[in-house]
Amino acid sequence: MVYSTLGRTGIKVSRVGFGGIPIQQLNQNNVDAIIDKCLEMGINFFDTARGYTVSEGLLGNSFYGRRKDIYIATKSGVRDRDSMLRDVEISLKELRTDYIDLYQLHNVGSPEELNRTLRDDGAYKALRQLKDEGVVKHIGITSHKEEVIEKALETDMFETIQFPLNVVERQGEYLFERAYEKNVGTIAMKPIAGGAIRDAQGALKFILDNPHLTVAIPGMDSVEQVIQNSQAANMPLTKEEKESLEKEARELGQTFCRRCGYCLPCPEGIDIPMMFLMEGYYTRYDLKDWARERYATQDKNASHCAKCGNCEELCPYELPIMDMLDKVDAIFGS
């Protein structure tokens, strides 16, 4: 494993870290095996969130007894001081620790929303207080909006930024460069475009080529993924891999699901990311029969969309989810 310093935090983190979204669907034994393999492969940076349902608790159980070997990053989407104090307390309990290495403002959606967190009664003030007390070691921010990260960097109040970076989404490369120049640690979310890129290892190698990136945090839900992804830190990207990845990126475009799950729960019970995953297998991966069989096992599918629009309001990428579900229904039939 290769390690880098996470900006002014001074933390030496593995360049391939661990994203905690996918493990929500696993049991404790599965998670334990995955974390065991992460540590064996040299991964020492683990990112989760209050919003990832049971992720903090599962990781906390796996981390117990070996806290000194890992760096924990988590985050909360609340914006006021009192709610952040409460959420950090919950995180400490779930993660079974008395301090958190990096606590982040989660998915800040606009400069105005960022301003609210920085007020005297805002969430940042709580994190600043907890940092003074030693409960939170470092403070970061995550967003899907360039203008938010730009403003956050201007404030000089954050030690890390987390932003999408992958072979498809490269619009934030200048933000990583600017952060690097200011000695702010950089964390790449969605490094495999939410699983949309077929060559996961190649996708990681592609962004790890970026000298301004500190750590990429692919979500992993199997031991095999841990092995494959961790090896990317030590392997150069070949010309053939780069050309293949760039071709796939052009084919994907920008209107595709990253499987972050922020659109859920659907009031109709539709597993929205699963719908788009099945569509991808059908249209891009030439697994038509397999995709049809898997789609047929879903209790609720794209045809059950009631057009309430809740998902589109929640999607950080502002995707036209209802129209996209109509296309899935047209492919698989109702």
DATAKA-V298450 format. One line per field, one symbol per residue. phi: phi as a letter, one per 30 degrees, with the letter a starting at -180 (. if undefined). burial: I if it has 24 or more other ideal C-beta (glycine too) atoms within 12 Angstrom, else O. Layout:
phi: ???
burial: ???
//
This chain:
phi: .cbbddhddidccddccbccdddecccddddedddededddjdbcbcbaedchceddddedddejbeddbcccbabcdbcddddedddddeedddhbcabdbcbdchdcaedddeddcddccdddddddddddidcdbbbbbaccedddedddddicccbbbadaaddccdceddddddedchcdcbcdhdchiidddcdddddeedddddccdbcbddbbadddedddddddcbdddddddddddddddddiccbdchdiddcddecidddededddddddccchbddddddddddddbbedddcidieddddddchdddddddddddddcic
burial: IIOIIIIIIOIOIIIIIIIIIIIIOIOOOIIIIIIOIIIOIIIIIIIIIIIIOIIIIIIIIIIOOOOOOIIIIIIIIIIIIOIIIOIIOIIIOIIIIOIIIIIIIIIIIOOOIIOIIIOOOIIIIIIIOIIOOOIIIIIIIIIIIIOIIIIIIOIOIIIIIIIIIIIIIIOIIOIIOIIIOIOIIIIIIIIIIIIIIIIIIIIIIIIIIIOIIIIIIIIIIOOOIIIIIIIIIOOOIOOOIOOOIOOIIOOIOOOIIIIIIIIIOIOIOIIIIIIIIIIIIIOIOOOOOOIOOOIOOIOOIIIOIOOOOOIOOIIIIOIOIIOIIOIIIOIIOO
//
